[in-house]
Amino acid sequence: MTAPPLSRRLDVGALPASGHSERVTATAEERAALVAEWGLLDLTLLEADLTLRPWRTVGVKVEGRLRADVVQACVVTLEPVPQAIDEAFDATFMPEGVVPRIEPNTEVEVTFGEEDPPEAFDGRVLDLGALVAEHLSLALDP
């Protein structure tokens, strides 16, 4: 398994009740790796301010604000299309074994506007860089 292009591992095992703030700023090399992986034309800025708090005794709630300057190719003309992204996101994590495992071929109902279910993690370390990259990929104009 290869390392993710953007990785910032943080031990959240002793997260204070008041929370913890963290800034993730992608380096030029990390941005270039994301450009190559996603077929972008350019990614001149990628940063996020995150606040992590304990959630339901053993979980972690992450609230963040993502900022990025991206250039993609127009799907019709291939001309460069710049996009400035500035959006809030949140994610919730629970240790593996606490989050129910969904078996393959199980029907899952998703309701727009409802909070996403918690994601599983090892209970100790979150990769904040991978989380930021994931939310950037979701924010890109299709």
C-alpha positions as CSV (number, residue, x, y, z in Angstrom):
1,M,0.0,0.0,0.0
2,T,1.4,3.4,-0.9
3,A,1.4,6.4,1.4
4,P,-1.3,9.0,0.7
5,P,-0.1,12.2,-1.1
6,L,-1.0,14.3,1.9
7,S,-0.6,12.9,5.4
8,R,-0.6,14.5,8.8
9,R,-1.0,11.8,11.4
10,L,-2.1,13.1,14.9
11,D,-2.4,11.1,18.1
12,V,-5.9,11.9,19.4
13,G,-5.7,9.4,22.3
14,A,-5.3,12.2,24.9
15,L,-7.5,14.8,23.3
16,P,-8.4,17.5,25.9
17,A,-12.0,18.1,26.6
18,S,-11.6,21.7,25.4
19,G,-10.4,20.5,22.0
20,H,-7.3,20.9,19.9
21,S,-6.7,23.1,16.9
22,E,-4.5,22.1,14.0
23,R,-3.6,23.7,10.7
24,V,-2.8,21.5,7.7
25,T,-0.9,23.3,4.8
26,A,0.1,21.1,1.9
27,T,3.7,21.6,0.6
28,A,4.5,22.1,-3.0
29,E,5.5,18.4,-3.3
30,E,2.2,17.3,-1.7
31,R,0.2,19.6,-4.0
32,A,2.1,18.2,-7.0
33,A,1.3,14.7,-6.0
34,L,-2.4,15.5,-5.7
35,V,-2.3,17.2,-9.1
36,A,-0.8,14.1,-10.6
37,E,-3.1,11.7,-8.8
38,W,-6.3,13.5,-9.7
39,G,-5.4,14.8,-13.2
40,L,-5.6,18.5,-12.2
41,L,-3.8,21.3,-14.1
42,D,-2.6,23.0,-10.9
43,L,-3.2,23.3,-7.2
44,T,-1.5,26.4,-5.9
45,L,-3.0,26.4,-2.4
46,L,-4.4,23.8,-0.1
47,E,-4.8,24.5,3.6
48,A,-7.3,23.7,6.3
49,D,-7.9,24.9,9.9
50,L,-9.3,22.1,12.0
51,T,-10.7,21.8,15.5
52,L,-10.8,18.3,17.1
53,R,-13.0,17.5,20.1
54,P,-13.9,14.4,22.0
55,W,-17.2,13.0,20.9
56,R,-19.4,10.5,22.8
57,T,-16.6,9.3,25.2
58,V,-14.4,7.4,22.7
59,G,-15.0,9.2,19.4
60,V,-13.6,12.4,17.8
61,K,-15.4,15.2,16.1
62,V,-13.5,17.2,13.5
63,E,-14.8,20.6,12.3
64,G,-12.8,22.3,9.6
65,R,-12.5,25.0,7.0
66,L,-10.9,24.1,3.7
67,R,-9.3,26.6,1.4
68,A,-7.8,25.7,-2.0
69,D,-7.0,27.2,-5.4
70,V,-7.4,24.6,-8.1
71,V,-7.2,24.7,-11.9
72,Q,-8.9,21.9,-13.8
73,A,-9.4,21.4,-17.5
74,C,-12.8,22.1,-19.0
75,V,-14.3,18.7,-20.0
76,V,-15.4,20.2,-23.4
77,T,-12.7,22.6,-24.5
78,L,-9.8,21.5,-22.2
79,E,-9.3,25.2,-21.4
80,P,-8.0,25.9,-17.8
81,V,-10.9,26.5,-15.3
82,P,-9.7,28.0,-12.0
83,Q,-11.7,27.3,-8.9
84,A,-11.3,28.9,-5.5
85,I,-12.7,26.6,-2.7
86,D,-13.5,27.9,0.7
87,E,-15.9,25.7,2.6
88,A,-16.6,24.2,6.0
89,F,-16.8,20.5,6.7
90,D,-17.1,18.1,9.6
91,A,-16.4,14.5,10.2
92,T,-16.9,12.1,13.1
93,F,-14.8,9.2,14.0
94,M,-15.3,6.2,16.3
95,P,-12.8,3.4,17.1
96,E,-13.1,0.2,15.1
97,G,-15.3,-2.2,16.8
98,V,-17.6,0.5,18.1
99,V,-18.8,1.5,14.6
100,P,-21.1,-1.3,13.3
101,R,-19.6,-2.9,10.2
102,I,-21.9,-2.9,7.2
103,E,-21.8,-6.2,5.4
104,P,-21.6,-6.3,1.6
105,N,-24.9,-6.2,-0.3
106,T,-26.6,-4.6,2.6
107,E,-29.1,-1.9,1.8
108,V,-28.2,1.5,3.3
109,E,-30.6,4.4,3.5
110,V,-29.1,7.9,3.1
111,T,-31.1,11.0,3.9
112,F,-30.0,14.3,2.5
113,G,-29.2,16.9,5.2
114,E,-28.6,14.3,8.0
115,E,-25.2,14.0,9.6
116,D,-23.0,11.3,8.1
117,P,-22.5,8.3,10.4
118,P,-19.1,8.1,12.1
119,E,-16.1,6.7,10.3
120,A,-14.0,4.0,11.9
121,F,-10.4,4.6,12.9
122,D,-7.9,2.8,15.1
123,G,-8.9,4.7,18.2
124,R,-5.6,6.5,18.5
125,V,-4.4,8.2,15.4
126,L,-6.2,10.2,12.7
127,D,-4.7,11.2,9.4
128,L,-5.7,14.8,9.1
129,G,-3.9,15.3,5.8
130,A,-5.9,12.4,4.2
131,L,-9.1,13.9,5.6
132,V,-8.3,17.3,4.1
133,A,-7.5,15.7,0.7
134,E,-10.8,13.7,0.9
135,H,-12.8,16.9,1.4
136,L,-11.0,18.7,-1.3
137,S,-11.9,15.9,-3.7
138,L,-15.5,16.2,-2.7
139,A,-15.4,20.0,-3.2
140,L,-14.0,19.9,-6.7
141,D,-16.3,21.0,-9.5
142,P,-17.2,17.8,-11.4
